[in-house]
Amino acid sequence: MTNIRRYPADNRPIFITAVCYRRQPILAGVSEKALLLSVIREVKANMPFRMLAYAILDDHFHWLILPDPDSDISSIVQSVKLRFTHRWKRDHNATQPVMLWQRRFWDHLIRDIDDLHRHTDYIHYNPVKHRLVSNPADYPWSWFLAHHAKGRYPKGWGVQHPPDSIKALNFE
């Protein structure tokens, strides 16, 4: 097993991808997506961070957060995964051990404002990339509409083709 080095955020945003075990569509249902958002809010109350963007897809989620200086990103992600698993098991009356998440997660420290925009674009375009919708504005499980309302995205963004800013990015 390789040792993954995680660097301190140093007051920089972090892009995170967490994937369901063996790419199973654990998050495909509305109730599972809502459960994940609820768990994220609970964890946020205990381990403060600022959520900048997210998209929850059927077998993974992308997240862009700015953790408090005292917060540990691995603990935040672990807490989200564990709480989700416990609640999922309760909701599905599962008594046996289950594997819902891959053991590790991908993270990337945002380097500058262009990197921040690239990763935000990647998150918001992801539902289109996975053919869940043809327009990012039609996907209810992301923060695209909040960003659009603030003028970050023009009308029709991401509808015809992938934005140039993300063509070289792939965090699946």
N, C-alpha and C positions, 0 to 999 in steps of 0.2 A: 504494500500500500504506500502510495506517495504521501509525502507531507505537503500539505497546502499551506502556504504562508499567507496570512491575512494581515494587511497593513492597517495601522490605525487611520481612521477617517480624517483626522486633523481638520475638523470642521468643513469637510467637503461632502457633497452628495455621493451616494453609493447606488449603483445600478445592480439589481439582484435578479437572478432567474432561479426559481425553484421548480423542480420537475417531479411529477408523480412517478411512483415506482413502475418501472418498465413501460413508461408512457401510457399507462392505463388512464382512461378518461374519467378519473375520480371526480373531477370538477365540472363534469358535463351538465349536471342538473342545476336549475335555478337555486334550489335549496342549498346545494353544496357551495355555489358561488357566494350566496348570501351568508352562509356559515363562515366561509373564509374571511369575508369582509368584517363580520362581527368579531371574529377572533383577532384580526389585525387591530381593530379599535381597542379591544381589551388589552392587548400587548402594549399598544401605544400609550395607554394610561399608566402602565407599570414601568415601561422602559421608554421614556419619551423620545420621539423622533418626529420630524415633520415629513409628511407624505407629499411628494412632489408630482408623482404620476404612478399609475398602475394599469395593468390589463390582466384580467383573469380569463384564461382560456380553458379548454376542456382537460388538458393534461399537464399544464404548467401555468405559472404566473410570472409576470415581470413587475418589478417594483423599483421606484426611484425614491430614495428617502434621504433625509439629512438627519442623522442621529445626533442626540445630545453628546457633548464631549465625553461624558462619563459612561455612555452606553457602549456595549460590545455588540457588534453586528452579528457575530455567530450566536450569541445568546438570544438576540431578537429573533433571528430566523428559526432557531431551535424551539423557542417558545411558541412561535406561530405554528410550526409543524406539529409539536406535541399537543397543544391545545386543540388544534383542528382534529387530530387523530382521536383524541379522547371523546370529543363531542360527536364526531362522525360515528364512532363505535356505539355510543349511547343511542344516537338517533336511528341506527340500523340494527339495534339489539345484537351487536356482535360481541360474543364472549371470548372468542379465540384471538390470539395475536394477529394483527394485520400489518402489512407493509403498504403504506399509502404514499410515501415519499422516497425519492432517491436519497441516499445518505448525505450527499454533499450538495452544495449549491454554488452557482457561479456568481462572482461579484466583481465589480469594476469600480475603482475610484474615479470619479469625474475629475478631469484635469483642468478644464477651462470652460468658458461659456459655450464655445462651439461644440465641445464634447457633450455638455449638458443638453443642448438642443438636439444633437444627433441621437442620443439615447432616449430622450423624450419622444422624438419622432418615431424611433424604432418601436417603442412601447405602444404608441397610439396607432401605428400602422399594422401591428401584429395581427389583429383580428381579420383584417383584409388579406394579409399574407396567407393566413390559414383558411381562407375562404369561408369564414363564418358570416361575413357581411361584405358588401361591395363598397360601402361607404363607412369610414371610421365613425361618423356621427350617428350611425344606426346601431352601434354596439353599446349596450347598456352597462357592460362590466368593465369599463375603463373610465378614466378621467378626461377623455378627449373633449367632451362637451363643456366641461369646466374651463379647460384651456381655450377652447374656441370662443366661449363667452367673454373671456378676458382679452380677446384679440390676438391670441398667439397663432391661430390658424385661420386662413381665409376660407370662405365658403368653397366647398368642392375639393378641399385638400385631400390627397390620397385616394381619390376616386378613380381617376383614369390610369394612373401608373404609380409605382413606388417613388417616393421623393428621392431626389438625387442624394440627399444627406445620408441615406441609410443603405445605399446599394452595396457597400462593402461590409456591412454588419450582419452577423448571423449568430445569435445567442440561444439557439435552441438546444 
